[in-house]
Amino acid sequence: MSYRIIADSCCDMTQEMKTEMRVDSIPLTMMLGNKEFCDDEHLDIAEFMDEMKNYPGKPASASPSPFLYQEAIEAADDAFIVTLSAKVSGSYSNAVIGNNMAMENGNGAAYIFDSKSASAGETLIALKLHELIQAGISKAVIIESVNRFINSMKTYCAFENYDNLQKNGRLGKITGSLVQILNIRLIIGADGNGEFAMFEKCRGLKHMIRQLLSLIEKSGRETENENLVISHCNNPTLAEQLRTLIKERFRFKQVYVIPTGGLSSLYADDKGIVMAF
């Protein structure tokens, strides 16, 4: 059986990775007022980030339509789908609808994974899927293995800028101003149930890096023969510094550093880092 991996565009990947891993990206849409940006390969992320920074209102996003998922499913012999956490986006529910429409047209059912995560977390799941597909493992075992993997994986986002958190009402203006003035770096992570929660408040960059390394160490996760993904929004220097420290301290098979796509950039904001393992 020839499998395709279908993922919404919050799954951060280079074009080379998409080609090699046979991944079809289904774009979400970002909105700045009445102006829409499609999160696909044609998006100028630098232009989008610049407009978002200067936009005074609340940035918003929209999930891919069920029809986009239906088209991708019908174009594949068989497929696995990876979506944003169902608790924070309609991408999962629209994938379910699209899959049902494909089945009504006589096409085989795809299996849909709720990542319970986002960004680098989705990328990590796609990498695991690709490895299992390449190993020739049966579909039933792949599904069981990946669901178990999702339930144990960790995702953390470290912020440097808080404009969008303030605009979205998730960080008050006074609190946000104090965080900036005091050089406090917030680390927010997936709570294991598809929601996101505050994990650490770090005083400065060095403290933040130490805490990210400590979160890996304290997680209890096996690192040998596993992957770790770092997505970054305009911050390759920090991402590479973090990769070097992780490779020195742990035994991950590979540490990927990937620029964020449009939707991940919206939420991570400029200089943000997302780490999943």
N, C-alpha and C positions, 0 to 999 in steps of 0.2 A: 504494500500500500504506500502511495506517495502522499505524504502529509504536507500541508501548508500550516504555517503559524500566522494567525491573524491577530493583530494587536491594535488597540486604539493609539492615537499619536502621543499620548502621555508616556508611552514606552520609549524611552530615549535610546536611539540607535543611530549609528552612522549609516550612510547608504551602502557602504561595503558590507556591514554586518547584515543588513536587510537582504542583500543579494545572496550572500553566502549561506545564511540561515533560512532562506525562503520565507521571509516575513512580509506580509502585506500590511501596510499601515493604513488605518482608517482614521481620517482626520476629524478632530474636534474643531470647534469654532470659538475664537476669542472675540469679545465685543468691547469696544471703547465707545460708549454711547451708541450712536447709530452706525458706526463704522465697524465692519466685520473683517476678521483676519482668519483665513483658512489655514489650519496647522498642517500643511503638507510640504513637499519638497520645494515649492515655489516661494514659501514664506521667507521674507527678509527679516530675520530675527532682530538684527541690530536696529532696523527701522521701526519694527514693532516695539522693541524695548524703549526706544527714544520717545515714541508717541505715547506709550503707557506712562512713562515718567512724567510727561508734561500734561497728562490728562487728569483733571481735578476730581473727576467722579470715580465711581466704583467699577473696576474692571469686572467683566463677567465672562462666562464661557457656556457653551452649549454642547451637548453630547452628539455623537454621530447619529444620523437617522437610521432606523431599522433597515431601510432600503440599501444603504451602503454595506451593512453587514450581510444582507441577503445576497447582494451581487458577489461579494468576496467568497461567500460560502459556496455559491453555485458554480463559481469558476474553479473550485478546488475539487480534487478527488475525495479528499477527506481533510478535516481541519481541526485544529485546536485554537481557541480564542482566549486572549488575555486582555482583561479590562481593568480600568480604574476600580478602586474599592466601591462596591455597591452602596456603601454608607455615605459616600461623598459625591457620587456622580450617577447620572442615568445611563451611562455607557453600558453597564452590565445588563440592565433591563431591556435596553434597545437591542443588544446583541441577542438576547433570548427571543425577542419578538422577530428579529430578522431570521434567526434560525428556524423558528416555527413557520415563517413564510416560505423559506427554502424547502422545508419538508413537505409543505402543502403542494409545492411544485414537483414533488417526486425526488428531491435530492436528499442524500444521506445527511444525518444529523451531525453537526459539529459539536465538540464538547467545549463548554465555556467555563473558564476559570475566573472567579472573582479574586483578584490579586490581594484584596484587603490592604492594598498599598497604592503606590503611584511612582511615576518617574523611574528611578534606578531599581525600585522593587519590581516593577513590571519587566524591566530588562533582565533582571536576575532570573525571573521565572522563565522568560523566553529562552535564555541560555540553557537552563536545566531541561526544558522541553527539547531543544535541539540536540543536546547530548543523548537523551534517552531515545529519540527518534533515530539518530545515527547508530545507536547500539542495537537497533532492530528489536527492541522490546515491544511486547504486545500493547495494544491500545488500553486495555483494562489495567495493566500494570503501570503504564505511564500515568494514567489518571490517578490511580491510588498514590503513586510516588510523588507526583507534583502537588496534590492536595496536602499530603503530609509535609512536604517541603514548605508550602505556603504557610501552614500553621506554625512553623518553627522559625521562619526567616525574620530578620529584623530590618527596619528601615528608619533612618534618621535624617532630618534636614537641619542644617546649621545656617542661620541667617546672619547677614551683615547689614542689610537694609530692610526697613520695616514699613515702607510706604504703603505697600499693598495690604499688609496686615491691618494697618490703620484704616485704609480706605474701605476694607471689607468689614470693619467693626470688630475684628478679632483682637485688636490691641488698641486701647484707648490713646487719645492724642497725648495726654500728659504722661502716661506710662511709656509710650513710644518715644517721646522726647527725652525722658530720663534715661531710657535704655541707650539711646544714641549718645547722649552726653557722657554717661558713665562707661561707655565702651563695653556694654554687656552684650554677649552673643547668646542667643536663645537656641537651644536644641530641642526640636519637636520631633516626635517619632510615632510610628504606627503602634497602636496599643494591642494588636493581635486580633482585634474584633472588627477591624475595618475603619475605626475612628482614629483621630490623631490627638495626641496629648503632649503637654509640656514635660520634658524629661530633665533638662539641665538649664541653669542660668550661669553663664561663664563670664568671668571678668577678663576680657581681652582675648586675642587670637591664640596665644600659647596655651592658655587655660582651656580654650575650646578644643584645640587639637588633642590635649591630654585627655579630656573627657570623652572624645570620640574613640580614642584608642582604648580607654577604660571600658567603654560600653561594649566593645568587641570582646575584651578579656573577660568581663563579668557575665557575658551572655550565655556561656556554657555551650555555644555552638561549636561544632567541629569545623576546623578551618582547613585541614589537610584534604587535598583533592577537591576543594570547593572553590567557587568564584566569589569575588567581591566586586561590586560596581560602584563607581563614584561618578555621579552626574554633576556638572558645574555650570553655572550661569556666568559667563565671562570671567571665570576665575581659574584658568589653567595652572597658574603658579601654585596656588594653594592645593589644588587637586593633585598635582604631581608631588608636592611635598608630602601630602598625606599618603599617597601611594608608596613613596619611598619608605616612610616610617612603618607602614603596615607590612610591607614585604620584609623589612628587617626584623619585625617583632613576631609575625605570625607565619603560618605555612599555607596560605592560600595558593591554589594552583595557578590562578591568574587574577590580577587586579586590573579591571577595565576603567579607563578614564574617558568619559563621553560628554560632549557638550549637551546641554538641555535643549529640548525642542521648544516649540512655542508655548504650549500649555504649561510645561514644567517651569519655563522661564517666568511665566506670569505669577506662579505661586512661590517659587524659590526666590524670586526677585534678583536684582543685580548682585553678583558676587556670592549668591547662595550655593550651598553644597548639599547634595543628597547622597547618602551612603546606604547601600543595602548589602546584606550578607546572610 
